[in-house]
Amino acid sequence: MSTRRSSERGDRRALDVINVLRQGGATHSQLAQACSVTRPTVTPILEGLAARGMIVEQSSVVDGGRPARVFTLAPHAGFAVGVDLLQRTMAISAISMSGSIIQSRVAQLKAQSGQERYREVEALITRFIEKLRPQWGPVHACVVSTTGVIDAQGTIVRSDLIPSWAGFPFGDALRRDLGCPVRIENDINAAAMGEFVTRVSDGKLAADDDLLFVNCQLGIHTGLILKGQLHRGCSFNAGEITDVVDAPLVEESVARNQVGTQDSPQDRASLERAYAQWGERLAGIIGPLGVVVDPRTIVIAGLPANSTQVMAAIKGKLASLRPESAPDLRIEESPYGTACASIGAVAWALLDADRHLFGEGSSQLPTLHHLHSILSAQLNRRHTTLTTQHTSSSSAPLRVGVVGIGARAPLALGAENASVPAQIVAACEPHPQRRERVEKQLKRDPDSIAVCEAVDELIECDVDVAFVTSPDDTHADIACQLLKAGIDVYVEKPLAIHLDDATRILETAYETGSKLYVGHNMRHMNVVRTMRDLIRAGRIGEVKTIWCRHFVGAGGDFYFKDWHATREHGTGLLLQKAAHDIDVMHWLADSHTTDVVAMGDLMVYDKITDRGDHSNELMHDWYSLDNWPPMTQKGLNAVIDVEDVSMMLMRMESGVLASYEQCHFSPDYWRNYTVIGTEGRLENFGDGEGGHISLWNKRTIYNPDGDEQFPIIGDEKGHGDADKLIVDEFLRFVAHDAVTDTSPLGAWYAVAAGIQATSSLREGNEPRHIPELPEHLVAYFNHNQVK
């Protein structure tokens, strides 16, 4: 016997041992008997599996009066990953080597083009794997089910729902980036596998039976298991019935849109007729398929929510067409709905893990445990290609805490109107008027939520996420405390007022794995996004310089009547106020500042002698457009030691040069960006609704209107629209690992530039360099917080 054949036999016997242990712990003798080998034969197999970290020996037990060794699968034996990738959502699940689902979640997808979509998907999968690796060991295989026609290498040959996905070498790319075996399968085939493997586990089908799976949601698509093996066809296009049959989508649409909305008997009767007609048309397609294959069972998925009438119509029509002597076609509705493709993906992933570890020899279908975690994740998160009567839109809302009930606290109210269900359950505020502030700022009866004085009390309220809207100098300690408690954190900008503290927050997020998000909401303002889109489209060529002028007409009210006026609590307004614009310029340039120089002065507000105490008020209590001109302001803060005029120059890593100017005694309040590239210039006039962006890309002497104009849509009341969008993005990041436009790394770079510029301003206008962050932090936050 050759060494290779001997090795293959050893691997198959090792897999036999693994399959026995998947049913529970077993002794040496029990394993030998179950695997039909002798004790001396099983001994080296066990030793080899133990050396590979696949099994462990548990405590001795008494068996017939003698100690016996009991072997089990090791907790760190590894896991496999199954992914169901739809047009807008991605369900990802992990299965342990014992066959138990250990985690499942659904993420929203934003990108649709091939490369961007792949980068988003790969980042989500990688993050998922890295979070599980410390507890469960290495990942042994990954299977992705996705829409479209997929060839043997995992290239998406055809993609009707996402045309830009066609031709993408998905399998090769993911194998390269994950470093483990990867299989890409059509989602309908994966669903057929899911329905098959669960029925084999339940004893309803044998491992060599046939199953026909029919999905009715977006046309008629089928998956076929023949003798326990998937039938793909010679061109991987088997089952695409819609290619040649006009699918009954009209009746389906009518049925779906009218379920539960018909109040009159006439309307209900009309709906019942629509269901019956639709069921009869389905029977005309399913019947011939069933007769040709004659499978053990036919499983139908994708029926409307009220599908009893449809199934009755299908069965009734088939019964009327077939001779009485013909055997019945066994037709069932899928009990798994949206989850069947994910179940098939994880089942295949475990089989592929076995092949990777133990060779290409045959492996028995796994028995899957804890499928409820897949069902729960998908029912709650609307992963909806295969919708059945079991689908529900309900989900347990995220429990939200708010730390700091000041002027920015109302931002958190957006959580209760976001795409991810969330509810404010706790608030933390040290001020004696905390209950009054909860009522005023959060629009809550203070008796309806937990109102705390200290952060540790809020942590005890079992919140999932927290919004930190407290004064800037408190951000670092509060954020780190929350992150260490396992709470995902939204920190209002700026990230911190000292560079060491900003770095400490990043390090804490990295070490704990808790999610960190920073509120640079201007990345969601229409003016900024439109300018970025024009730059990305190449309308002005390669960006070379960016100028920003910020006219802070509300400066006297917003920044010189409370703690903002002090270096102690805010460092300076080149940090507190300019952090927004520095981040925007970095985003437009797709780079970050490495060197700064600045100058500025306190020119007006220190001359005002009317001072006051606003500690029992909030910003809008004293804000008024009537506070003009600046020298007539009253009730300024007792301490004012920050500049009211500041200017800074920046050199970015990419070579882009930028400038920023800020004045707090201007009569108007808006910001103006000018971006100049190698082929044109952009400039905005106004930064909200009613303003516009002008583009110049032709040689001229003076053209005040530009060659093209683009209206600014939204943001009528400052950044209110952006606040809603950023809160929604934060919650999608928390709930679904969605890729974000904001970045804690970008927030750190903005803080670093503002802090170093402030140092230059106050110390002789000397140039300052931005220190470099450790590589592990840069990689982590550039990769959507995946290690």
Number of C-alpha atoms within 10 A of each C-alpha: 5 7 8 9 10 11 13 16 15 19 22 20 19 20 24 18 23 22 23 18 19 20 13 13 17 22 19 17 17 14 24 18 13 13 17 13 13 13 14 10 13 22 14 13 17 21 13 16 20 17 11 11 16 19 22 20 16 16 10 13 13 9 10 7 7 8 11 17 16 19 22 20 28 19 17 18 22 24 29 30 30 29 30 31 24 20 17 14 22 25 27 27 27 28 27 26 28 25 21 19 23 17 18 23 23 25 25 22 21 16 16 17 13 17 14 12 15 19 16 20 23 17 20 23 23 17 17 21 25 16 13 17 14 11 12 20 19 17 24 24 28 30 29 30 27 24 22 25 22 28 20 13 14 23 21 23 17 19 17 11 14 15 13 15 23 20 15 19 18 22 22 16 17 23 16 11 11 16 13 17 21 26 23 25 31 25 27 26 28 28 32 27 30 23 25 31 25 23 16 18 16 12 10 14 18 16 17 12 17 21 28 26 30 26 23 23 21 15 18 22 19 23 25 26 21 16 14 19 15 16 16 20 9 8 11 17 18 16 21 17 17 15 12 7 11 11 21 19 15 11 18 21 12 15 23 16 10 12 13 11 10 13 8 9 9 10 13 16 12 14 20 15 16 18 25 21 18 24 25 20 16 22 23 14 15 21 19 12 18 19 10 8 13 18 21 17 19 23 20 23 24 24 24 24 16 16 17 13 18 23 23 15 21 22 20 15 19 20 17 9 11 13 10 9 6 8 10 13 18 13 19 14 19 25 15 26 26 27 30 27 32 33 31 29 35 35 27 27 27 29 21 23 25 25 20 14 15 20 18 13 12 12 17 11 18 21 18 21 16 13 19 13 18 25 21 16 20 28 23 18 23 19 27 20 23 24 24 23 18 14 21 16 10 11 16 10 14 20 18 25 29 31 27 25 28 21 17 17 21 18 20 25 20 16 24 17 14 18 13 23 20 21 19 23 18 25 30 25 22 15 15 10 12 20 20 16 23 26 14 15 18 20 12 15 12 18 10 10 15 16 22 21 16 14 21 14 15 23 21 11 18 15 22 17 27 25 26 29 24 22 20 23 20 17 25 22 14 19 29 23 17 23 23 15 16 18 24 26 27 23 25 22 24 26 35 31 26 19 19 11 17 22 20 17 24 23 16 18 27 20 13 14 19 20 21 26 27 23 25 27 22 20 23 21 23 21 27 20 17 17 24 20 12 16 22 16 10 15 19 21 17 16 23 16 21 23 18 22 17 20 19 22 19 22 22 25 23 17 23 26 27 23 20 24 26 21 17 15 16 23 23 25 25 33 27 22 20 24 24 21 23 28 26 23 28 20 18 22 25 15 18 26 26 19 19 28 23 27 21 21 14 15 12 15 24 17 9 14 14 13 16 14 12 17 12 9 14 16 16 10 11 14 14 10 10 8 15 14 12 19 16 11 19 17 17 23 23 18 18 21 18 25 26 26 19 23 21 22 19 27 19 19 15 14 16 22 18 23 21 21 20 24 19 28 22 17 15 12 17 16 18 16 25 20 24 22 19 14 15 19 22 23 22 23 18 17 25 23 16 13 17 18 24 20 23 21 17 12 10 9 6 7 10 8 11 17 13 11 15 15 17 24 16 19 19 14 9 15 18 14 18 19 23 19 17 27 26 20 24 29 23 21 21 21 17 21 26 23 24 15 14 21 21 25 23 23 23 23 27 27 28 31 31 30 26 23 31 28 22 21 24 14 12 11 17 14 17 20 17 18 13 10 13 10 8 12 19 16 14 17 19 15 18 21 24 20 18
